[in-house]
Amino acid sequence: MENRDDKIDAVAEEIEVELKIVGSTAIEDLLQDEVGDTIKSVKAADIKLWVLTGDKIETAINIGFSCELLNNDMLQIVIDGQKKHEVEQSLQMAEHKVQVNDDIMDLAIVVSGQALIKIAKDKSREDRFVQVCQRAKVVLACRVSPKQKADIVNMIKSRFPSLTTLAIGDGANDVNMITAAHIGVGISGKEGQ
């Protein structure tokens, strides 16, 4: 499990040579009915919303726009990177943008699973990450594993014991997150029950 994504990428580079494309396919994972309206209601109630997904950053941002989680008026800050120094640089940039745009109310933080791994390994870095996220209306964690989903919920629970966490998911990859939250809701979806 150590540096798993890097190891998978290295093996893929060895295997995926001299290939000829003979076809392509695409999978569409549609949003469930009324997701956009539900998100709009949650945001109107001033509830902080974190979306934890296995999707790539670009896909997650597109979905965020389609369900009105994100909009063009929001300042989007991306925290990403494969290496510790890249994540540190990205986090510093996020902190700077938050300070410079202190008056902006609509702020969205987009963070990759790889960056979260590096953030979680350093208490000081994790503290700074949480401070940045506190300013955001929306946090979008992308390319996160089922374990990371639970780790994020547990991080919020431990740092803010007076808050109540709610996790909603529609697939097997959400079970850890659902069971980690104070309130866990599993809904029937196309992916599972």
C-alpha positions, 0 to 999 in steps of 0.5 A: 500500500506504500506509494501504491499509485506510483508503483501502479504507474511504473508498472503501467509504463512497462506494460503499456508499450507498442500498443495499437488502439483497436477501439475505445469505450466510455462509461457514464455515471449519471447523477441520481435524480434531484441531486442538484436541488438537494445540494442547493438546499444544503448550501442554502442552509449554510451546511458545509459540504464535502464531496469525496469521490474517486473521480479525477479532478477534472471529472469531479469539477465538471460534475460539481458544475452540473449539480450546482455544487460549484459555480463560476462566481466561486474561487476554486483553489486546487491542492494537488501534487505527487511529491511532498514538496509539490503538495507543500507548494500547492498548500502554500499557494492555497493559503496565500489565495485565502489570505488575499481573497479574505472577503470572498464568501464563495470558496471551493477547495479541490484536493487530490487523494495523492495530496491528502496522503502527503497532508495526512503524514504531517500534523502541521500540514494537516492543521494548515489544510483544515484551516484553509478548508474552514474558509470554503463553502465546498471541499471536493476531494478527488481520487480518494480511496474508500479508506481515505473517505473514512479518514477524512470523516474521522479527521473532521470528527476528531478536530471538531467534536461539537460538530455532527458529520453526515455521510451519504453514499450509494456504493460499496466504496462509500461504506467506510465513510458511512460507518465513520460518520455520526449519521451514515446514509446508504442509498440505493444506487445504480452502483450498489445498495 
